[in-house]
């Protein structure tokens, strides 16, 4: 499918290719500036002063507990809704635009939600044909290959499929669209472990060959964290952190060794977890270890390790953790 | 792929460490091509940027070098360089902690010396014990 978008603008922004340009559109970045979304006056806002940057061409993990605002954030990027306050921008580096009612950015943005974003009561192949028309970079061959891998019968209606197959159909649409901005919002639900790993493999393989911006939200953090280059954690409508995945991991440190040595080096720090087996103990600490502190711990015979993103996430989004404390260090 | 790179270190350091170990062990010969970042990412289900970061570090160290349009290759002299580097760090990073542990356990030095002298040497061709380990024993 090489149908070019018919732009209503005559003056093309820098990042937007002219109509006769080669078919690859540069990966999209995205920005939220002090964004609030309120569904009703009485409820707490779904997003509240959210500010973040999604780097173009990067796989970003979007993490948050249920109700944290992930789905609202995804809907904003895909222009399904407009923020109550603040600014949402999407587009190639250097020419971000408001995506709302913006045909060009919307056509290059693929959101796949848990529900699959499919016509429930039409055959799956009709939905696929719709997306093939809609997405300028649609790869029919890739779609076919993935449908086979996931064993999705396109003659069936999604309403007749298992939840896992519907999710797989959504995953196929998300990947085959090759959209410069692709958002997978908990697309794995109902998929069994082999299907999920097939999905992760497909994401890595296709991303490596066709770099683009992918935002992937998941609760199965330990399964997906190695796919992320950047990580965004949102909690109660606010952005707790948005940074490189390795930086996230370095926000915690684990110490293993003789119990009393471990305790000496852990003194005065926030302890996330503590395990003890005989004379050996392991503590997980929150907060970075300066090079000197690390060297001192190693010198003392301790093993100094990183902390899985999952553990840090659980800690950062704990209910009893004060909401404001974590915000201030990241807020611009 | 199996449970690779799930150690506590950042993944890119673990990847670099694995490649160093393969070069040290001779599994990756000098001038041999290493996997591309894409192959690496798909094989181990990691972000390609993570693999690229590991490779970039190894290029800076002189373990790998890039041939334009062809890919990454093991640098000539890489193994010698790694051997020298690991030897230099062996006493500080491997032996010193082991001896500190021995102190903690009240193992007399004489006993350690006896063990060292009595232990069978790996039968090597030319250079004897200095021809090197087959695995990389150095914890990073």
Interface residues (C-beta under 8 A of the other chain):
Chain A: X58 X59 X197 X200 X201 X204 X205 X207 X208 X209 X226 X227 X228 X229 X245 X246 X249 X250 X254 X258 X301 X303 X304 X305 X306 X307
Chain B: X5 X7 X8 X9 X10 X11 X12 X37 X38 X41 X42 X44 X45 X46 X47 X48 X49 X50 X97 X100 X101 X104 X139
